[in-house]
Structure formats: C-alpha cells, structure tokens
Amino acid sequence: MALNIERLIFVHEDMEIRNPTESECGRFEVPPSEYGFELQAEGAWRLQQGTDVLELNGTTYSRISAAGELLAQADLSEVEYAD
C-alpha cells in the first residue's frame, strides 16, 4: 500500500500531528498517550478519530475504518515532520 500521509494526520490542540511518538515541534520523543492514544491489552496504541481509529503497533502507523478496512498505513520512519 502506498503511503498516504494525509490520512494519518490528526489535530491535537490546533496542531497537525503526523507522528504520535514525536513532540509537536518534532524534536523530542513523547509517548502516544501525550495525544490521547490509549494502550491496548495487545500492546497497540489506539486513538478514536471520528468513526476511524488511528493505531500505532510497534513502528506501524495505521488508520482503520469503523468497518475494519485499512485506509492508510506507514512505517513511522516514513512519516516526516512538516515544517
């Protein structure tokens, strides 16, 4: 699947966030809980975004529809900080 970064962006306190493991400025590591992600029993981090779910499982970052369809996926190393 091709990287579709627009589908992986979410807004937190009026800032576009592309990588839930980096601070808003992109210089520091933060836990995904900083943005409201919840750690699930199986070890994945999840955040409800409307009817979709953002999921961080290891280094794989995904957007999944309410029907369970994979809408976008990228390895965190492919997600770059936007200036």
Secondary structure, DSSP 8 states (H G I E B T S, - for coil): ----GGGT-EEETTEEES-TTB-TTSSSB--GGGGT-EE-TTS-EEEEETTEEEEEETTEEEEE-TTS-EEEEEEGGG-----
